[in-house]
Amino acid sequence: MSHSITSVLSQIRSLQTQVGQVAPNADVPRSNAIQGLTEGTAITAPSFSQTLEGALKGVNAAQQKSGQLAAAFEKGDPTADLAKVMVASQQSQLAFRATVEVRNRLVQAYQDVMNMPL
């Protein structure tokens, strides 16, 4: 049981780093407590939908990169070695699995709320 929890936590952390990499290009406001305190502006956290959208864009980008590297390797591109292709493939698989796990948990939470007695 603790192994699965550790696995899910590591997947969530991986998604958080991917969201952090995608966010500067997106219009998702990022909160920075130190910057907010020094500038005197209000700190706004991204909404759930913005966070989810950023995570999905990160997963999509990882899958696109993996596909492009695999295609380049198949064409014989010398810059796309097998190690890079395999690492990109594993990263995209991990990101997708984490996304599916988050979806499953959201669906389960929704079902739990809907089945609560009034």
N, CA, C and O atoms as CSV, one atom per row, in Angstrom:
chain,resi,resn,atom,element,x,y,z
A,1,MET,N,N,0.822,-1.195,0.000
A,1,MET,CA,C,0.000,0.000,0.000
A,1,MET,C,C,0.864,1.256,0.000
A,1,MET,O,O,0.579,2.195,-0.743
A,2,SER,N,N,1.915,1.292,0.818
A,2,SER,CA,C,2.757,2.488,0.881
A,2,SER,C,C,3.549,2.669,-0.405
A,2,SER,O,O,3.900,3.792,-0.767
A,3,HIS,N,N,3.836,1.558,-1.105
A,3,HIS,CA,C,4.557,1.662,-2.385
A,3,HIS,C,C,3.692,2.369,-3.422
A,3,HIS,O,O,4.192,3.193,-4.189
A,4,SER,N,N,2.393,2.053,-3.450
A,4,SER,CA,C,1.511,2.693,-4.418
A,4,SER,C,C,1.328,4.173,-4.088
A,4,SER,O,O,1.234,4.999,-4.996
A,5,ILE,N,N,1.279,4.514,-2.812
A,5,ILE,CA,C,1.161,5.919,-2.420
A,5,ILE,C,C,2.422,6.679,-2.809
A,5,ILE,O,O,2.346,7.799,-3.315
A,6,THR,N,N,3.564,6.082,-2.576
A,6,THR,CA,C,4.830,6.705,-2.959
A,6,THR,C,C,4.899,6.887,-4.465
A,6,THR,O,O,5.380,7.910,-4.953
A,7,SER,N,N,4.420,5.901,-5.192
A,7,SER,CA,C,4.414,5.984,-6.647
A,7,SER,C,C,3.523,7.121,-7.127
A,7,SER,O,O,3.917,7.884,-8.009
A,8,VAL,N,N,2.336,7.242,-6.562
A,8,VAL,CA,C,1.418,8.305,-6.954
A,8,VAL,C,C,1.999,9.674,-6.595
A,8,VAL,O,O,1.886,10.620,-7.374
A,9,LEU,N,N,2.611,9.780,-5.433
A,9,LEU,CA,C,3.230,11.055,-5.045
A,9,LEU,C,C,4.346,11.443,-6.000
A,9,LEU,O,O,4.467,12.613,-6.365
A,10,SER,N,N,5.160,10.485,-6.407
A,10,SER,CA,C,6.241,10.802,-7.350
A,10,SER,C,C,5.674,11.211,-8.702
A,10,SER,O,O,6.240,12.074,-9.373
A,11,GLN,N,N,4.557,10.599,-9.111
A,11,GLN,CA,C,3.932,10.980,-10.369
A,11,GLN,C,C,3.357,12.397,-10.284
A,11,GLN,O,O,3.445,13.168,-11.240
A,12,ILE,N,N,2.779,12.726,-9.152
A,12,ILE,CA,C,2.230,14.067,-8.973
A,12,ILE,C,C,3.357,15.101,-9.004
A,12,ILE,O,O,3.224,16.163,-9.611
A,13,ARG,N,N,4.461,14.776,-8.343
A,13,ARG,CA,C,5.606,15.702,-8.372
A,13,ARG,C,C,6.138,15.865,-9.786
A,13,ARG,O,O,6.537,16.963,-10.174
A,14,SER,N,N,6.149,14.792,-10.554
A,14,SER,CA,C,6.587,14.870,-11.944
A,14,SER,C,C,5.673,15.780,-12.744
A,14,SER,O,O,6.140,16.597,-13.538
A,15,LEU,N,N,4.368,15.641,-12.536
A,15,LEU,CA,C,3.424,16.517,-13.224
A,15,LEU,C,C,3.591,17.974,-12.800
A,15,LEU,O,O,3.458,18.884,-13.618
A,16,GLN,N,N,3.882,18.190,-11.521
A,16,GLN,CA,C,4.082,19.560,-11.053
A,16,GLN,C,C,5.281,20.192,-11.734
A,16,GLN,O,O,5.237,21.368,-12.097
A,17,THR,N,N,6.350,19.433,-11.913
A,17,THR,CA,C,7.515,19.998,-12.603
A,17,THR,C,C,7.198,20.253,-14.061
A,17,THR,O,O,7.678,21.230,-14.637
A,18,GLN,N,N,6.388,19.383,-14.674
A,18,GLN,CA,C,6.004,19.615,-16.063
A,18,GLN,C,C,5.120,20.842,-16.185
A,18,GLN,O,O,5.253,21.611,-17.136
A,19,VAL,N,N,4.226,21.032,-15.238
A,19,VAL,CA,C,3.370,22.210,-15.251
A,19,VAL,C,C,4.233,23.455,-15.076
A,19,VAL,O,O,3.975,24.483,-15.703
A,20,GLY,N,N,5.239,23.369,-14.243
A,20,GLY,CA,C,6.151,24.493,-14.041
A,20,GLY,C,C,6.924,24.828,-15.299
A,20,GLY,O,O,7.259,25.990,-15.530
A,21,GLN,N,N,7.215,23.818,-16.122
A,21,GLN,CA,C,7.933,24.061,-17.370
A,21,GLN,C,C,7.010,24.628,-18.430
A,21,GLN,O,O,7.450,25.415,-19.268
A,22,VAL,N,N,5.742,24.247,-18.415
A,22,VAL,CA,C,4.803,24.708,-19.422
A,22,VAL,C,C,4.250,26.087,-19.083
A,22,VAL,O,O,3.961,26.871,-19.987
A,23,ALA,N,N,4.097,26.394,-17.805
A,23,ALA,CA,C,3.407,27.601,-17.363
A,23,ALA,C,C,3.982,28.911,-17.892
A,23,ALA,O,O,3.191,29.804,-18.196
A,24,PRO,N,N,5.317,29.100,-18.030
A,24,PRO,CA,C,5.763,30.390,-18.538
A,24,PRO,C,C,5.233,30.706,-19.930
A,24,PRO,O,O,5.065,31.880,-20.262
A,25,ASN,N,N,4.967,29.708,-20.746
A,25,ASN,CA,C,4.445,29.948,-22.079
A,25,ASN,C,C,2.931,30.138,-22.072
A,25,ASN,O,O,2.382,30.737,-22.998
A,26,ALA,N,N,2.259,29.647,-21.061
A,26,ALA,CA,C,0.813,29.752,-20.983
A,26,ALA,C,C,0.431,31.033,-20.244
A,26,ALA,O,O,1.281,31.723,-19.682
A,27,ASP,N,N,-0.847,31.327,-20.259
A,27,ASP,CA,C,-1.343,32.508,-19.563
A,27,ASP,C,C,-1.803,32.158,-18.157
A,27,ASP,O,O,-2.755,32.743,-17.640
A,28,VAL,N,N,-1.124,31.206,-17.546
A,28,VAL,CA,C,-1.484,30.771,-16.207
A,28,VAL,C,C,-0.713,31.617,-15.205
A,28,VAL,O,O,0.518,31.614,-15.216
A,29,PRO,N,N,-1.416,32.344,-14.337
A,29,PRO,CA,C,-0.689,33.140,-13.346
A,29,PRO,C,C,-0.004,32.241,-12.324
A,29,PRO,O,O,-0.622,31.319,-11.791
A,30,ARG,N,N,1.236,32.501,-12.059
A,30,ARG,CA,C,2.009,31.724,-11.098
A,30,ARG,C,C,2.183,32.564,-9.839
A,30,ARG,O,O,2.487,33.754,-9.920
A,31,SER,N,N,1.992,31.954,-8.688
A,31,SER,CA,C,2.153,32.684,-7.444
A,31,SER,C,C,3.599,32.575,-6.982
A,31,SER,O,O,4.219,31.516,-7.084
A,32,ASN,N,N,4.110,33.650,-6.488
A,32,ASN,CA,C,5.456,33.679,-5.947
A,32,ASN,C,C,5.380,34.513,-4.674
A,32,ASN,O,O,5.278,35.738,-4.737
A,33,ALA,N,N,5.428,33.866,-3.546
A,33,ALA,CA,C,5.191,34.542,-2.274
A,33,ALA,C,C,6.205,35.650,-2.026
A,33,ALA,O,O,5.834,36.736,-1.581
A,34,ILE,N,N,7.466,35.396,-2.303
A,34,ILE,CA,C,8.491,36.404,-2.055
A,34,ILE,C,C,8.296,37.589,-2.979
A,34,ILE,O,O,8.376,38.737,-2.542
A,35,GLN,N,N,8.040,37.323,-4.262
A,35,GLN,CA,C,7.813,38.410,-5.203
A,35,GLN,C,C,6.561,39.193,-4.822
A,35,GLN,O,O,6.553,40.421,-4.901
A,36,GLY,N,N,5.513,38.499,-4.414
A,36,GLY,CA,C,4.280,39.162,-4.025
A,36,GLY,C,C,4.468,40.044,-2.807
A,36,GLY,O,O,3.872,41.118,-2.722
A,37,LEU,N,N,5.293,39.604,-1.856
A,37,LEU,CA,C,5.531,40.404,-0.662
A,37,LEU,C,C,6.367,41.628,-0.970
A,37,LEU,O,O,6.134,42.692,-0.397
A,38,THR,N,N,7.334,41.502,-1.862
A,38,THR,CA,C,8.189,42.641,-2.152
A,38,THR,C,C,7.496,43.663,-3.038
A,38,THR,O,O,7.767,44.858,-2.925
A,39,GLU,N,N,6.604,43.214,-3.921
A,39,GLU,CA,C,5.940,44.146,-4.822
A,39,GLU,C,C,4.669,44.729,-4.221
A,39,GLU,O,O,4.181,45.756,-4.692
A,40,GLY,N,N,4.127,44.094,-3.191
A,40,GLY,CA,C,2.914,44.586,-2.572
A,40,GLY,C,C,1.662,44.287,-3.369
A,40,GLY,O,O,0.624,44.907,-3.136
A,41,THR,N,N,1.732,43.356,-4.301
A,41,THR,CA,C,0.559,42.997,-5.083
A,41,THR,C,C,-0.103,41.765,-4.482
A,41,THR,O,O,0.510,41.028,-3.710
A,42,ALA,N,N,-1.340,41.558,-4.841
A,42,ALA,CA,C,-2.070,40.396,-4.351
A,42,ALA,C,C,-1.537,39.140,-5.027
A,42,ALA,O,O,-1.210,39.151,-6.213
A,43,ILE,N,N,-1.455,38.077,-4.271
A,43,ILE,CA,C,-0.979,36.806,-4.798
A,43,ILE,C,C,-2.181,36.022,-5.278
A,43,ILE,O,O,-3.109,35.762,-4.512
A,44,THR,N,N,-2.166,35.642,-6.552
A,44,THR,CA,C,-3.273,34.865,-7.101
A,44,THR,C,C,-2.761,33.488,-7.482
A,44,THR,O,O,-1.762,33.352,-8.188
A,45,ALA,N,N,-3.449,32.490,-7.011
A,45,ALA,CA,C,-3.100,31.120,-7.364
A,45,ALA,C,C,-3.911,30.715,-8.587
A,45,ALA,O,O,-5.033,31.188,-8.768
A,46,PRO,N,N,-3.359,29.846,-9.427
A,46,PRO,CA,C,-4.120,29.409,-10.595
A,46,PRO,C,C,-5.334,28.582,-10.167
A,46,PRO,O,O,-5.300,27.885,-9.153
A,47,SER,N,N,-6.385,28.672,-10.942
A,47,SER,CA,C,-7.588,27.908,-10.629
A,47,SER,C,C,-7.352,26.430,-10.936
A,47,SER,O,O,-6.358,26.060,-11.561
A,48,PHE,N,N,-8.278,25.606,-10.489
A,48,PHE,CA,C,-8.156,24.173,-10.731
A,48,PHE,C,C,-8.156,23.875,-12.218
A,48,PHE,O,O,-7.374,23.048,-12.688
A,49,SER,N,N,-9.025,24.542,-12.960
A,49,SER,CA,C,-9.104,24.284,-14.401
A,49,SER,C,C,-7.827,24.716,-15.109
A,49,SER,O,O,-7.393,24.052,-16.051
A,50,GLN,N,N,-7.220,25.813,-14.674
A,50,GLN,CA,C,-5.956,26.248,-15.269
A,50,GLN,C,C,-4.837,25.266,-14.952
A,50,GLN,O,O,-4.012,24.960,-15.813
A,51,THR,N,N,-4.809,24.775,-13.727
A,51,THR,CA,C,-3.791,23.798,-13.344
A,51,THR,C,C,-3.964,22.514,-14.130
A,51,THR,O,O,-2.988,21.943,-14.616
A,52,LEU,N,N,-5.204,22.057,-14.257
A,52,LEU,CA,C,-5.481,20.837,-15.012
A,52,LEU,C,C,-5.135,21.017,-16.485
A,52,LEU,O,O,-4.565,20.120,-17.106
A,53,GLU,N,N,-5.476,22.163,-17.039
A,53,GLU,CA,C,-5.163,22.439,-18.434
A,53,GLU,C,C,-3.651,22.463,-18.651
A,53,GLU,O,O,-3.161,21.924,-19.643
A,54,GLY,N,N,-2.916,23.076,-17.740
A,54,GLY,CA,C,-1.460,23.104,-17.851
A,54,GLY,C,C,-0.854,21.714,-17.765
A,54,GLY,O,O,0.090,21.396,-18.489
A,55,ALA,N,N,-1.400,20.882,-16.876
A,55,ALA,CA,C,-0.899,19.515,-16.747
A,55,ALA,C,C,-1.165,18.718,-18.014
A,55,ALA,O,O,-0.300,17.973,-18.474
A,56,LEU,N,N,-2.363,18.869,-18.585
A,56,LEU,CA,C,-2.691,18.152,-19.814
A,56,LEU,C,C,-1.829,18.626,-20.986
A,56,LEU,O,O,-1.423,17.828,-21.830
A,57,LYS,N,N,-1.558,19.910,-21.029
A,57,LYS,CA,C,-0.664,20.419,-22.078
A,57,LYS,C,C,0.743,19.855,-21.904
A,57,LYS,O,O,1.419,19.552,-22.888
A,58,GLY,N,N,1.182,19.714,-20.661
A,58,GLY,CA,C,2.494,19.132,-20.406
A,58,GLY,C,C,2.567,17.677,-20.840
A,58,GLY,O,O,3.568,17.248,-21.415
A,59,VAL,N,N,1.507,16.911,-20.567
A,59,VAL,CA,C,1.455,15.510,-20.986
A,59,VAL,C,C,1.452,15.430,-22.509
A,59,VAL,O,O,2.147,14.600,-23.095
A,60,ASN,N,N,0.671,16.291,-23.142
A,60,ASN,CA,C,0.617,16.312,-24.600
A,60,ASN,C,C,1.981,16.659,-25.191
A,60,ASN,O,O,2.411,16.048,-26.169
A,61,ALA,N,N,2.652,17.630,-24.604
A,61,ALA,CA,C,3.982,18.015,-25.098
A,61,ALA,C,C,4.972,16.864,-24.950
A,61,ALA,O,O,5.793,16.637,-25.839
A,62,ALA,N,N,4.903,16.140,-23.841
A,62,ALA,CA,C,5.804,14.999,-23.646
A,62,ALA,C,C,5.528,13.907,-24.667
A,62,ALA,O,O,6.461,13.289,-25.178
A,63,GLN,N,N,4.260,13.662,-24.968
A,63,GLN,CA,C,3.928,12.645,-25.956
A,63,GLN,C,C,4.336,13.076,-27.360
A,63,GLN,O,O,4.799,12.256,-28.152
A,64,GLN,N,N,4.167,14.356,-27.669
A,64,GLN,CA,C,4.587,14.859,-28.975
A,64,GLN,C,C,6.104,14.743,-29.145
A,64,GLN,O,O,6.592,14.324,-30.195
A,65,LYS,N,N,6.833,15.117,-28.104
A,65,LYS,CA,C,8.292,15.037,-28.151
A,65,LYS,C,C,8.737,13.585,-28.329
A,65,LYS,O,O,9.650,13.296,-29.103
A,66,SER,N,N,8.087,12.685,-27.610
A,66,SER,CA,C,8.419,11.269,-27.717
A,66,SER,C,C,8.171,10.759,-29.128
A,66,SER,O,O,8.996,10.037,-29.687
A,67,GLY,N,N,7.045,11.131,-29.698
A,67,GLY,CA,C,6.719,10.711,-31.064
A,67,GLY,C,C,7.695,11.261,-32.086
A,67,GLY,O,O,8.093,10.559,-33.015
A,68,GLN,N,N,8.081,12.525,-31.915
A,68,GLN,CA,C,9.028,13.136,-32.841
A,68,GLN,C,C,10.405,12.478,-32.751
A,68,GLN,O,O,11.052,12.242,-33.771
A,69,LEU,N,N,10.849,12.185,-31.536
A,69,LEU,CA,C,12.140,11.516,-31.367
A,69,LEU,C,C,12.115,10.107,-31.947
A,69,LEU,O,O,13.080,9.673,-32.576
A,70,ALA,N,N,11.005,9.391,-31.732
A,70,ALA,CA,C,10.892,8.041,-32.279
A,70,ALA,C,C,10.903,8.073,-33.804
A,70,ALA,O,O,11.557,7.246,-34.439
A,71,ALA,N,N,10.182,9.027,-34.393
A,71,ALA,CA,C,10.159,9.146,-35.848
A,71,ALA,C,C,11.546,9.503,-36.387
A,71,ALA,O,O,11.978,8.971,-37.410
A,72,ALA,N,N,12.235,10.403,-35.693
A,72,ALA,CA,C,13.582,10.782,-36.126
A,72,ALA,C,C,14.539,9.595,-36.035
A,72,ALA,O,O,15.388,9.407,-36.907
A,73,PHE,N,N,14.397,8.798,-34.975
A,73,PHE,CA,C,15.246,7.615,-34.818
A,73,PHE,C,C,14.971,6.604,-35.925
A,73,PHE,O,O,15.898,6.004,-36.468
A,74,GLU,N,N,13.703,6.419,-36.256
A,74,GLU,CA,C,13.334,5.478,-37.311
A,74,GLU,C,C,13.853,5.919,-38.670
A,74,GLU,O,O,14.157,5.084,-39.522
A,75,LYS,N,N,13.955,7.232,-38.877
A,75,LYS,CA,C,14.462,7.757,-40.144
A,75,LYS,C,C,15.987,7.733,-40.207
A,75,LYS,O,O,16.574,7.988,-41.258
A,76,GLY,N,N,16.621,7.427,-39.084
A,76,GLY,CA,C,18.076,7.340,-39.060
A,76,GLY,C,C,18.774,8.648,-38.730
A,76,GLY,O,O,19.948,8.820,-39.059
A,77,ASP,N,N,18.082,9.559,-38.095
A,77,ASP,CA,C,18.669,10.839,-37.699
A,77,ASP,C,C,19.762,10.587,-36.665
A,77,ASP,O,O,19.496,9.960,-35.639
A,78,PRO,N,N,20.991,11.062,-36.909
A,78,PRO,CA,C,22.088,10.784,-35.965
A,78,PRO,C,C,21.944,11.507,-34.627
A,78,PRO,O,O,22.578,11.106,-33.650
A,79,THR,N,N,21.128,12.562,-34.555
A,79,THR,CA,C,20.967,13.273,-33.279
A,79,THR,C,C,19.980,12.565,-32.356
A,79,THR,O,O,19.946,12.845,-31.158
A,80,ALA,N,N,19.182,11.657,-32.898
A,80,ALA,CA,C,18.199,10.939,-32.087
A,80,ALA,C,C,18.738,9.548,-31.784
A,80,ALA,O,O,18.507,8.609,-32.546
A,81,ASP,N,N,19.452,9.415,-30.680
A,81,ASP,CA,C,19.967,8.093,-30.320
A,81,ASP,C,C,18.911,7.324,-29.526
A,81,ASP,O,O,17.926,7.894,-29.057
A,82,LEU,N,N,19.135,6.045,-29.390
A,82,LEU,CA,C,18.158,5.163,-28.766
A,82,LEU,C,C,17.888,5.547,-27.308
A,82,LEU,O,O,16.754,5.441,-26.840
A,83,ALA,N,N,18.903,5.983,-26.604
A,83,ALA,CA,C,18.726,6.357,-25.198
A,83,ALA,C,C,17.752,7.522,-25.053
A,83,ALA,O,O,16.876,7.499,-24.188
A,84,LYS,N,N,17.903,8.535,-25.894
A,84,LYS,CA,C,16.997,9.686,-25.840
A,84,LYS,C,C,15.560,9.268,-26.161
A,84,LYS,O,O,14.608,9.728,-25.532
A,85,VAL,N,N,15.429,8.392,-27.147
A,85,VAL,CA,C,14.102,7.938,-27.541
A,85,VAL,C,C,13.444,7.173,-26.400
A,85,VAL,O,O,12.269,7.388,-26.102
A,86,MET,N,N,14.187,6.291,-25.766
A,86,MET,CA,C,13.629,5.485,-24.682
A,86,MET,C,C,13.277,6.340,-23.462
A,86,MET,O,O,12.239,6.125,-22.836
A,87,VAL,N,N,14.129,7.303,-23.124
A,87,VAL,CA,C,13.850,8.184,-21.977
A,87,VAL,C,C,12.608,9.027,-22.254
A,87,VAL,O,O,11.751,9.172,-21.383
A,88,ALA,N,N,12.507,9.579,-23.452
A,88,ALA,CA,C,11.334,10.383,-23.796
A,88,ALA,C,C,10.071,9.530,-23.783
A,88,ALA,O,O,9.010,9.987,-23.358
A,89,SER,N,N,10.188,8.297,-24.248
A,89,SER,CA,C,9.045,7.390,-24.244
A,89,SER,C,C,8.602,7.067,-22.823
A,89,SER,O,O,7.406,7.068,-22.533
A,90,GLN,N,N,9.543,6.792,-21.946
A,90,GLN,CA,C,9.204,6.490,-20.555
A,90,GLN,C,C,8.604,7.699,-19.857
A,90,GLN,O,O,7.670,7.563,-19.067
A,91,GLN,N,N,9.136,8.881,-20.144
A,91,GLN,CA,C,8.586,10.096,-19.538
A,91,GLN,C,C,7.145,10.322,-19.974
A,91,GLN,O,O,6.288,10.661,-19.157
A,92,SER,N,N,6.883,10.135,-21.255
A,92,SER,CA,C,5.512,10.350,-21.735
A,92,SER,C,C,4.571,9.290,-21.173
A,92,SER,O,O,3.421,9.595,-20.858
A,93,GLN,N,N,5.038,8.053,-21.042
A,93,GLN,CA,C,4.201,7.008,-20.459
A,93,GLN,C,C,3.885,7.305,-18.995
A,93,GLN,O,O,2.749,7.136,-18.550
A,94,LEU,N,N,4.890,7.745,-18.256
A,94,LEU,CA,C,4.689,8.075,-16.849
A,94,LEU,C,C,3.718,9.244,-16.691
A,94,LEU,O,O,2.844,9.221,-15.825
A,95,ALA,N,N,3.877,10.256,-17.526
A,95,ALA,CA,C,2.981,11.411,-17.459
A,95,ALA,C,C,1.546,10.996,-17.787
A,95,ALA,O,O,0.601,11.457,-17.147
A,96,PHE,N,N,1.389,10.132,-18.776
A,96,PHE,CA,C,0.046,9.684,-19.142
A,96,PHE,C,C,-0.571,8.843,-18.032
A,96,PHE,O,O,-1.749,9.002,-17.712
A,97,ARG,N,N,0.211,7.958,-17.449
A,97,ARG,CA,C,-0.304,7.128,-16.351
A,97,ARG,C,C,-0.725,7.988,-15.163
A,97,ARG,O,O,-1.747,7.725,-14.529
A,98,ALA,N,N,0.066,9.013,-14.867
A,98,ALA,CA,C,-0.292,9.909,-13.764
A,98,ALA,C,C,-1.580,10.655,-14.074
A,98,ALA,O,O,-2.410,10.860,-13.188
A,99,THR,N,N,-1.752,11.059,-15.320
A,99,THR,CA,C,-2.973,11.749,-15.725
A,99,THR,C,C,-4.184,10.832,-15.587
A,99,THR,O,O,-5.235,11.248,-15.101
A,100,VAL,N,N,-4.031,9.593,-16.014
A,100,VAL,CA,C,-5.125,8.630,-15.883
A,100,VAL,C,C,-5.443,8.384,-14.408
A,100,VAL,O,O,-6.609,8.261,-14.035
A,101,GLU,N,N,-4.414,8.312,-13.578
A,101,GLU,CA,C,-4.634,8.096,-12.142
A,101,GLU,C,C,-5.381,9.283,-11.524
A,101,GLU,O,O,-6.283,9.091,-10.708
A,102,VAL,N,N,-5.013,10.485,-11.903
A,102,VAL,CA,C,-5.709,11.675,-11.402
A,102,VAL,C,C,-7.163,11.651,-11.859
A,102,VAL,O,O,-8.067,11.949,-11.079
A,103,ARG,N,N,-7.388,11.298,-13.117
A,103,ARG,CA,C,-8.758,11.197,-13.619
A,103,ARG,C,C,-9.557,10.164,-12.827
A,103,ARG,O,O,-10.701,10.412,-12.445
A,104,ASN,N,N,-8.949,9.011,-12.585
A,104,ASN,CA,C,-9.642,7.963,-11.826
A,104,ASN,C,C,-9.995,8.431,-10.423
A,104,ASN,O,O,-11.082,8.148,-9.919
A,105,ARG,N,N,-9.075,9.146,-9.800
A,105,ARG,CA,C,-9.343,9.649,-8.446
A,105,ARG,C,C,-10.454,10.701,-8.459
A,105,ARG,O,O,-11.289,10.735,-7.554
A,106,LEU,N,N,-10.465,11.551,-9.472
A,106,LEU,CA,C,-11.524,12.557,-9.577
A,106,LEU,C,C,-12.882,11.900,-9.792
A,106,LEU,O,O,-13.876,12.304,-9.188
A,107,VAL,N,N,-12.922,10.898,-10.645
A,107,VAL,CA,C,-14.180,10.193,-10.882
A,107,VAL,C,C,-14.637,9.494,-9.609
A,107,VAL,O,O,-15.824,9.518,-9.284
A,108,GLN,N,N,-13.718,8.878,-8.891
A,108,GLN,CA,C,-14.072,8.204,-7.640
A,108,GLN,C,C,-14.587,9.211,-6.605
A,108,GLN,O,O,-15.562,8.939,-5.904
A,109,ALA,N,N,-13.934,10.367,-6.513
A,109,ALA,CA,C,-14.389,11.399,-5.574
A,109,ALA,C,C,-15.780,11.894,-5.955
A,109,ALA,O,O,-16.624,12.106,-5.085
A,110,TYR,N,N,-16.020,12.078,-7.246
A,110,TYR,CA,C,-17.345,12.499,-7.710
A,110,TYR,C,C,-18.397,11.458,-7.349
A,110,TYR,O,O,-19.479,11.794,-6.868
A,111,GLN,N,N,-18.069,10.193,-7.585
A,111,GLN,CA,C,-19.025,9.121,-7.263
A,111,GLN,C,C,-19.276,9.054,-5.753
A,111,GLN,O,O,-20.409,8.828,-5.326
A,112,ASP,N,N,-18.252,9.244,-4.961
A,112,ASP,CA,C,-18.430,9.249,-3.508
A,112,ASP,C,C,-19.349,10.376,-3.063
A,112,ASP,O,O,-20.202,10.181,-2.197
A,113,VAL,N,N,-19.178,11.553,-3.652
A,113,VAL,CA,C,-20.031,12.695,-3.291
A,113,VAL,C,C,-21.464,12.437,-3.729
A,113,VAL,O,O,-22.405,12.730,-2.991
A,114,MET,N,N,-21.634,11.892,-4.925
A,114,MET,CA,C,-22.978,11.629,-5.419
A,114,MET,C,C,-23.697,10.537,-4.624
A,114,MET,O,O,-24.926,10.531,-4.563
A,115,ASN,N,N,-22.960,9.629,-4.026
A,115,ASN,CA,C,-23.566,8.542,-3.256
A,115,ASN,C,C,-23.755,8.884,-1.775
A,115,ASN,O,O,-24.239,8.051,-1.009
A,116,MET,N,N,-23.386,10.073,-1.374
A,116,MET,CA,C,-23.570,10.469,0.022
A,116,MET,C,C,-25.063,10.632,0.319
A,116,MET,O,O,-25.811,11.199,-0.478
A,117,PRO,N,N,-25.474,10.128,1.467
A,117,PRO,CA,C,-26.887,10.321,1.822
A,117,PRO,C,C,-27.139,11.775,2.237
A,117,PRO,O,O,-26.283,12.434,2.827
A,118,LEU,N,N,-28.307,12.233,1.918
A,118,LEU,CA,C,-28.650,13.625,2.273
A,118,LEU,C,C,-29.185,13.698,3.631
A,118,LEU,O,O,-29.527,14.783,4.102
